């Protein structure tokens, strides 16, 4: 794989193959992650529920501290 100027084309070939393989891996991982993501409304309602629980615990602790 030597070119006529005495250079080595294997470096270029390795870079191209590395980029192609890397892009394929990224696409596969991205597709797998998108399947596991909850939709935005589901995530939002879950966070709101957790925030309500924490708010109630804080209010209960504040009322207990006043008494």
LINTAGI-V274062 format. One record per pair of residues at least 24 apart in sequence whose ideal C-beta (glycine too) atoms are under 10 Angstrom apart, sorted by sequence separation. I is the first residue (numbers start at 1). J is the second residue. D is the distance in whole Angstrom. If there is no record, write none. Layout:
i = [I | I]
j = [J | J]
d = [D | D]
This chain:
none
